[in-house]
């Protein structure tokens, strides 16, 4: 199992990265939702792909 990354987006669309505690990831996700934020969990490969996609959009947009 690779490293996980948790991103939390608030109602204004601002996202931040949250430090992941692998043993308590489910609890962290529940807490983010309870606080009105939208959590997204990515593994290392997904994070790289989303980063490349964001860079392409920034360069071509």
C-alpha positions, 0 to 999 in steps of 0.5 A: 500500500502506497502513501495516501494524500488527503485534500479538503475543499471548503465551500468557497472552493479553496483546497488544502492538503491535510496530513494523513494518519493512515490508521485513522483515515476513515475518521479524518474523512468523517471529520472533514465532512462533518465540518462541511468540507469535501475530502478527497483521498489520492494515492501517489499515482493519482496525485501525479496524474492530477498534478500533470493535468493541472499543469496542462490546464494552466499552460494551455488555459 
